Amino acid sequence: MLDIRAVVENPAWAEAGLDKRNMQGAKEVLKTLIELDLRRRQTLQSVEALKAKRNQASQQIAELKKNKQDATALMEEMKTVSTTIKEQDVQVAEIEEKLKSLIMELPNVPDASVPPGKSAEDNKEVRRWGTIPKFDFKPLTHDEIGEKMGLMHFKKAGEVTGARFVFLTGLAAKLERALIQLMLDTHTATGYTEIQPPFMVNRAALTGTGQLPKFEEDVFRIEKFDYFLIPTAEVPVTNFHREEILEESALPIKYAAYSPCFRSEAGSYGKDTKGLKRQHQFNKVELVKFTRPEDGFAELEKLTVDAEKILQLLGLPYRTVLLCGGDMGFGSAKTYDIEVWSPATNGYMEISSCSCFTDYQARRAGIRYRSAADRKVQFAYTLNGSGLAVGRTLIALMENYQKADGTFTLPEILNQYL
């Protein structure tokens, strides 16, 4: 969440962020928050004035009693003052609860380097890598290849569970496992610590990373325990340091985590429903970092390159784009999407999203660090990105390495895992 003090002291800064995100409706939330904070400060001033008056009256009452004078009228007046103080303390507490709720509704302010824009059409391409394959036949989609080879079973999964699930068998199942191992081996060789998180989290964890309260419809909830199936390993791994004070000397801290991911895909029905592209359950390797504020955006560049490395090892052509304000996630201050080439659609497909959240998540989750120089404590920056989405990597392999007979080859680097 944003720093309430920063918002009320510089509302133009917060408003400019909403403009860049094209979130005009949120300006009412911002306006209400500023008005409430003014009421809070006015009420606090009133309480302090009344307390000062009560303290002064207490001395007067003591003096009157000492001189054996009647203090009844002043004592009755102070009873009324005490009652008013209690009522206003309650008002302040209620206002502060409303402020906490409202600040949760405001998105992060985009970094100055983020381009303005309303949608993906306004994103800025920053680089491309690899050669787009050319075929002398009409390329098949990954699901056509998978079903033809008997590797993907969408109908059977529908009978067992429902739509947007799949059984992978044989080579496809081995490939998912091999890709996960390749990703983890590559990332841990460059300084990431492997971590295996819980696949269920509580409400506080999802609130810490920003999925709740705004996006509850996007996650699967286990009602009996009020637990949630994780939409990404970002949630448990970021909360690994929840309510901690880290030492500056330990930063940056870097984790790589494999997990299945579960998403309801609310609002996406009718969109990319065929194949593996938009499943309710899929595998992913996630990269998470904790850094000092001054290192945050430099570490984002490194994290994005780390995610790109997997595609380079696999020989898959891709491009990296900087998202505009209107296409960024709610909590992100800057995001790069990595998009791999999909021959079946003759276009690029998102395979990773790498973001710097500044201190937005850290404020929610209480993640701080202690300066080595002056020992002061401040909020850390958090970052994360897919390194990579495994199912979409499988899609890209099958489509880019396909042959005219409906089968596909594989890059040599996977031989050691198969």
Steps between C-alpha positions, in 0.01 A plus 500: 500500500600860464625710791193694621720789611657527153154496341344771717810720490530471123163400352610624156761221498237234568257656252766504228550128562128435453505706180788294361306185583178641350319430830282808516245325723761456773527877532183493712675261737797736512274799566315318780829389655636858509175634648496228766861564594419869547212402732734268689755776555232753601349252746843421643563872550167529679585204724840647587341837581240332723767296677702815563187666637433199725857501632477870578162449670643215708755739643228758565282239672791394720565863589133564580483194723822600669347838583177324602305665221214348300630317189170327411418708192848457352498127574163458323634692204804269484273193501343637184846572357616144578192358329569715193863384495389134506250562220759674286759226566245254361445727200875513433526120521207458258651751256838325514334165418328661200830652391668157515224358285513785247878496460471131405284603204764726348750344255873561505628815330679416172868585471589802287649267235164329443339623175143632505234296326171319537565142386752252363494693173692777677776279644855574389718228350855520637676203334462180299702181499518197271383414151134439429467154336361466149309191396414364156177364650217645704611485865273321745399629841660336804175330598460356150853360521446377857174323425635351176800357688284384791677730748216732605156392613263793548177299468602253770599783734161659435330180606710473816498867599357744246597750235851647491680199642718244322665162538857499365641155426826354376740747346288805590501405869876439489553832323316694772726338759811559289417866444445558871839341573676702229353825633588428862853383413562810287371750756665343804832504311474881482439571867135417561420282801254226420195503724198270494199686642160387627242482222230643726513833683285698739317825441775713655758366252285587197433842647873551545576447131196697382261234366256572783269665562452626143551179299343228715289373209821402317613245761367165619392501865480201734203618703538255791834652605487837323814396314570575134674297230793712387465686168882519484796416722550877533244496782656254747860587409454877542328433832793281612650820647170639622534727808879460494782750525775389263862612518613724214809284456275206405340688209419422228336175605407284199271196493397258225189293569310236308129468569173412336283809457122515529293775341127534450562715191193707592395722214703308240237256378498468124864617486782254420289209618664235279814320604744579778513876468243594767447213742357502853810306610850533355864474604740791534845584630492838673786739576465728806738769623528727805721805447592844628290781343799642312565160337143405414475599135854383416413163653184492285718521189711209627195292592353549152827390339504193729153402376601561136798266546272194506357586158849552363612160631199342330557692176153656508454841334348768720459871555498706820255789541466774761138523609318831484318637803160370392622141454694454825399291796337671799802493731780543248702817448672366186451181300668324210312225317700236314306366202603181321425440132196279425503371139142375525368849565774678302557730794659537840362344819575619854717251686634713785415821680780661704410781740642736760242580768712762680391490869132440412495132607753554779268751671216250490712210622726692741827411322776738611878517518747668732754741348862402559602865525256653749302189613174666397222269388312552173288300258670278245413478131352176368526363146383187324470339160427170332810308419296356316138389465561130429186420301554792264864397458372157397262667251791697349723192471235290327404774256844638416667158464212327318547291186281447196388156626338655810776407745772723645869494585667641812805719571809310611512663843200291607678171423660488846154520661337244272 
